[in-house]
Amino acid sequence: MSTHPFPSQRAGNFTITAISDGYLNASLDFLSNIDPAEASRMQSDAGQKVPSAVHINCYLVRGAGHTILIDGGAGRIKKWGGRLRANLSLAGVDPSEIDTILLTHAHPDHVGGLVDTAGEMAFPNAELVVHRRELEFWQDDANLSRASEHARGNFLIARQVFDAYRDKRRTFDAEEVLPGVRAMPLAGHTDGHTGYLVESHDSGLLVWGDIVHFPNIQISRPDVSIAFDQDPSLAATTRSRLLELVSSEGLLIAGMHLGELGFARIKRASGRYGLFYETCA
């Protein structure tokens, strides 16, 4: 029986726990291919009291001799989230115990909590593992020079994190990044956006990063993209492809913006995908 208040699932010898970092707000006007009024109605129909609220999850993965954190939350950047550290403590985990940080991508709500207020490593014993193309994108001065004034702040945040972990940083393309944990490149949201498939004893769970921001909208309407997507068309294609894969295989999924319950399965009926939260490990 769980001794902490956070949803957990098992995949063979691994235990995966959804650790909430809190919320950010994103206007429904940021969505494309849907009228904001319809988007708001879909949120309300799904019981979302604040239609613009986007929950932020991080995932703690324990097994195969490792204590892994997938993403680091927002760390109060832009007044978003910031609850990761306190919630890890509630889950009985000290930051020094984290030996690996797997990054889905380097947007502020995923890396902000990886450094402290002084810009130093918030997880001093952790190796930061990131897709090579993700690191290269944010480190490229040509990309920075082309960015809007708003987006330039995202570059500075990502670079601060990459710099803080520069001596404990590892890149990959597509491979097993740790025993039992395989990277699944899912480009579109960012160039190096990556999911992580945790597999053990014929059991698997996919942490799919930012495939959706508004699950009650984008799972039934995978054509709906968001302004945060680097390549909205590719993001929509990746989302549709992945929804088909996880629904046909019955694969348990986890996502950074999937909601506080943290884990779900995708099922297809009458030509539409539906979200079904998994509440029992």
C-alpha positions as CSV (number, residue, x, y, z in Angstrom):
1,M,0.0,0.0,0.0
2,S,1.3,3.5,-0.9
3,T,2.7,5.5,2.0
4,H,2.6,8.8,0.1
5,P,-0.2,10.8,-1.7
6,F,1.0,10.4,-5.2
7,P,-0.2,8.1,-8.0
8,S,2.1,5.2,-8.7
9,Q,2.2,2.3,-11.2
10,R,4.5,-0.7,-11.7
11,A,6.2,-1.9,-14.8
12,G,7.9,-5.2,-13.8
13,N,10.7,-4.3,-11.4
14,F,10.2,-0.6,-11.8
15,T,8.0,1.7,-9.7
16,I,6.9,4.9,-11.5
17,T,5.4,7.7,-9.4
18,A,3.7,10.9,-10.6
19,I,5.1,13.9,-8.6
20,S,3.1,17.1,-9.1
21,D,4.9,20.3,-9.6
22,G,1.7,22.3,-9.6
23,Y,0.0,24.3,-12.5
24,L,0.5,26.8,-15.2
25,N,-2.1,28.7,-17.1
26,A,-2.3,28.6,-20.9
27,S,-4.9,30.5,-22.9
28,L,-7.2,28.3,-25.0
29,D,-6.5,30.9,-27.7
30,F,-3.0,29.2,-28.0
31,L,-4.8,26.2,-29.6
32,S,-5.1,25.9,-33.4
33,N,-7.7,24.0,-35.5
34,I,-10.4,24.6,-32.8
35,D,-12.6,27.5,-31.8
36,P,-11.7,28.7,-28.3
37,A,-15.4,28.5,-27.3
38,E,-15.5,24.8,-28.3
39,A,-12.3,24.2,-26.5
40,S,-13.7,25.8,-23.4
41,R,-16.9,23.7,-23.7
42,M,-14.8,20.5,-23.9
43,Q,-12.9,21.5,-20.8
44,S,-16.0,22.2,-18.9
45,D,-17.7,19.0,-20.1
46,A,-14.7,17.1,-18.7
47,G,-15.1,18.8,-15.3
48,Q,-12.2,21.3,-15.6
49,K,-13.2,24.2,-13.4
50,V,-10.4,26.4,-14.7
51,P,-10.3,25.7,-18.5
52,S,-6.9,27.3,-18.9
53,A,-5.2,25.3,-16.1
54,V,-2.5,22.9,-17.3
55,H,-1.1,20.5,-14.7
56,I,2.6,19.8,-14.5
57,N,3.8,16.3,-13.7
58,C,7.3,15.0,-13.2
59,Y,7.9,11.2,-12.8
60,L,10.0,9.4,-10.3
61,V,11.2,6.1,-11.6
62,R,12.9,3.6,-9.2
63,G,14.4,0.2,-10.3
64,A,17.4,-1.5,-11.8
65,G,19.6,0.2,-9.1
66,H,18.6,3.7,-10.2
67,T,16.5,6.6,-8.8
68,I,15.4,8.5,-11.9
69,L,13.6,11.8,-12.3
70,I,11.9,12.5,-15.6
71,D,11.8,16.3,-16.1
72,G,12.2,18.9,-13.4
73,G,9.0,21.0,-13.4
74,A,8.9,24.8,-13.7
75,G,10.5,25.7,-10.4
76,R,8.3,28.9,-10.1
77,I,9.6,30.3,-13.4
78,K,6.8,32.6,-14.7
79,K,5.1,31.8,-11.3
80,W,4.4,28.3,-12.7
81,G,4.6,25.2,-10.6
82,G,7.4,25.0,-8.1
83,R,6.1,22.2,-5.9
84,L,8.4,19.4,-7.1
85,R,11.0,19.7,-4.3
86,A,8.4,19.7,-1.5
87,N,6.4,16.9,-3.1
88,L,9.6,14.8,-3.5
89,S,10.1,15.2,0.2
90,L,6.5,14.1,0.9
91,A,7.3,11.0,-1.2
92,G,10.4,10.4,1.0
93,V,13.0,11.3,-1.6
94,D,15.9,13.7,-1.0
95,P,17.3,15.5,-4.1
96,S,20.7,13.9,-3.4
97,E,19.2,10.5,-4.1
98,I,18.4,11.2,-7.7
99,D,21.1,9.8,-9.8
100,T,19.7,10.4,-13.3
101,I,17.5,13.1,-14.8
102,L,15.9,12.1,-18.1
103,L,14.7,15.2,-20.0
104,T,11.8,15.0,-22.4
105,H,12.6,18.5,-23.7
106,A,14.0,21.8,-22.5
107,H,10.9,24.1,-22.2
108,P,10.8,26.2,-19.0
109,D,8.1,24.1,-17.3
110,H,10.3,21.0,-17.7
111,V,13.7,22.3,-16.7
112,G,13.0,25.3,-14.4
113,G,13.2,23.1,-11.3
114,L,16.5,21.6,-12.2
115,V,18.5,24.5,-10.9
116,D,18.2,26.5,-7.6
117,T,17.9,30.2,-7.2
118,A,21.7,30.6,-7.6
119,G,21.6,28.7,-10.9
120,E,23.3,25.6,-9.4
121,M,22.3,22.0,-9.8
122,A,19.2,21.3,-7.7
123,F,20.0,17.6,-7.9
124,P,23.8,17.5,-7.2
125,N,24.4,13.8,-7.8
126,A,22.3,13.5,-11.0
127,E,23.5,12.9,-14.6
128,L,21.4,14.9,-17.0
129,V,20.4,12.8,-20.0
130,V,19.0,14.6,-23.1
131,H,18.4,14.0,-26.8
132,R,21.4,15.3,-28.8
133,R,19.1,17.4,-31.1
134,E,17.4,19.0,-28.2
135,L,20.7,20.2,-26.7
136,E,22.0,21.3,-30.1
137,F,18.8,23.3,-30.8
138,W,18.9,25.4,-27.6
139,Q,22.7,25.9,-27.8
140,D,22.6,27.2,-31.4
141,D,23.1,30.9,-31.5
142,A,21.5,31.1,-34.9
143,N,18.3,29.7,-33.4
144,L,18.5,32.2,-30.6
145,S,19.0,35.1,-33.0
146,R,15.8,34.1,-34.9
147,A,13.7,33.7,-31.8
148,S,11.1,36.2,-30.7
149,E,11.8,38.3,-27.7
150,H,9.4,36.1,-25.7
151,A,11.1,32.9,-26.9
152,R,14.6,34.2,-26.1
153,G,13.9,33.8,-22.4
154,N,13.3,30.1,-23.0
155,F,16.7,29.8,-24.6
156,L,18.4,31.5,-21.6
157,I,16.6,29.2,-19.2
158,A,17.5,26.1,-21.1
159,R,21.2,27.2,-21.4
160,Q,21.4,28.0,-17.7
161,V,20.3,24.4,-17.0
162,F,22.6,22.8,-19.6
163,D,25.5,24.9,-18.2
164,A,24.8,23.9,-14.6
165,Y,25.0,20.2,-15.5
166,R,27.7,20.5,-18.2
167,D,30.1,18.2,-16.3
168,K,27.3,15.6,-15.7
169,R,25.6,15.6,-19.1
170,R,25.0,12.8,-21.6
171,T,23.3,13.0,-25.0
172,F,21.7,10.2,-27.1
173,D,19.9,9.8,-30.4
174,A,17.6,6.8,-30.0
175,E,18.6,4.0,-27.7
176,E,18.3,2.4,-24.3
177,V,19.4,5.2,-22.0
178,L,19.4,3.1,-18.9
179,P,18.8,-0.6,-18.3
180,G,15.1,-1.1,-18.9
181,V,14.5,2.5,-20.1
182,R,14.4,3.2,-23.8
183,A,14.2,6.6,-25.5
184,M,11.5,7.1,-28.0
185,P,12.1,10.3,-30.1
186,L,8.8,12.1,-30.6
187,A,9.7,15.2,-32.6
188,G,7.3,18.1,-33.3
189,H,6.7,19.8,-30.0
190,T,10.5,20.4,-30.0
191,D,13.3,19.1,-32.3
192,G,14.5,16.6,-29.7
193,H,11.2,16.0,-27.8
194,T,11.5,12.4,-26.4
195,G,9.4,9.9,-24.6
196,Y,10.8,7.2,-22.3
197,L,9.5,3.6,-22.4
198,V,10.1,1.7,-19.2
199,E,10.1,-2.0,-19.8
200,S,10.5,-5.0,-17.4
201,H,9.2,-8.5,-17.4
202,D,6.9,-8.1,-20.4
203,S,5.4,-5.0,-18.8
204,G,5.8,-1.5,-20.1
205,L,4.9,2.1,-19.5
206,L,5.5,5.1,-21.8
207,V,6.2,8.6,-20.4
208,W,5.3,10.6,-23.5
209,G,6.3,14.1,-22.5
210,D,4.2,16.9,-24.1
211,I,2.2,14.9,-26.6
212,V,-0.8,16.8,-25.2
213,H,-1.2,19.9,-23.0
214,F,-5.0,19.7,-22.8
215,P,-5.7,16.0,-22.7
216,N,-9.5,16.4,-22.7
217,I,-9.2,18.2,-26.0
218,Q,-6.2,16.9,-27.9
219,I,-6.8,13.2,-27.4
220,S,-10.2,13.2,-29.1
221,R,-9.0,15.9,-31.4
222,P,-5.3,15.1,-32.2
223,D,-5.3,17.7,-35.0
224,V,-5.4,20.4,-32.4
225,S,-1.9,21.8,-31.8
226,I,-0.7,24.5,-29.4
227,A,1.4,27.6,-29.9
228,F,4.2,26.0,-27.8
229,D,4.7,23.4,-30.6
230,Q,7.9,24.2,-32.6
231,D,6.4,22.4,-35.6
232,P,2.6,22.2,-35.1
233,S,2.0,20.0,-38.2
234,L,4.7,17.5,-37.2
235,A,3.5,17.6,-33.6
236,A,-0.1,16.7,-34.7
237,T,1.3,13.8,-36.9
238,T,3.4,12.5,-34.1
239,R,0.4,12.7,-31.7
240,S,-1.9,10.8,-34.1
241,R,0.7,8.1,-34.8
242,L,1.4,7.6,-31.1
243,L,-2.3,7.5,-30.1
244,E,-2.7,4.7,-32.6
245,L,0.3,2.9,-31.3
246,V,-0.6,3.1,-27.5
247,S,-4.3,2.3,-28.1
248,S,-3.6,-0.7,-30.3
249,E,-1.0,-2.1,-27.9
250,G,-3.0,-1.1,-24.7
251,L,0.1,0.5,-23.4
252,L,0.0,2.4,-20.1
253,I,1.0,6.0,-20.6
254,A,2.1,8.9,-18.4
255,G,2.4,12.5,-19.5
256,M,3.7,15.8,-18.1
257,H,0.3,17.5,-18.7
258,L,-2.0,14.4,-18.3
259,G,-3.5,15.7,-15.1
260,E,-3.0,14.9,-11.4
261,L,-3.9,11.2,-11.8
262,G,-0.8,10.9,-13.9
263,F,-1.4,7.6,-15.7
264,A,-3.9,6.5,-18.3
265,R,-4.7,4.2,-21.2
266,I,-6.0,5.4,-24.6
267,K,-8.9,3.5,-26.2
268,R,-10.4,4.0,-29.6
269,A,-14.2,3.7,-30.2
270,S,-16.4,5.0,-33.0
271,G,-13.4,6.5,-34.7
272,R,-12.3,8.6,-31.7
273,Y,-9.7,8.2,-29.1
274,G,-10.7,8.4,-25.4
275,L,-8.7,8.9,-22.2
276,F,-9.2,6.4,-19.4
277,Y,-7.2,7.2,-16.2
278,E,-5.6,4.2,-14.5
279,T,-5.9,4.6,-10.7
280,C,-4.8,1.2,-9.4
281,A,-1.2,-0.1,-9.6
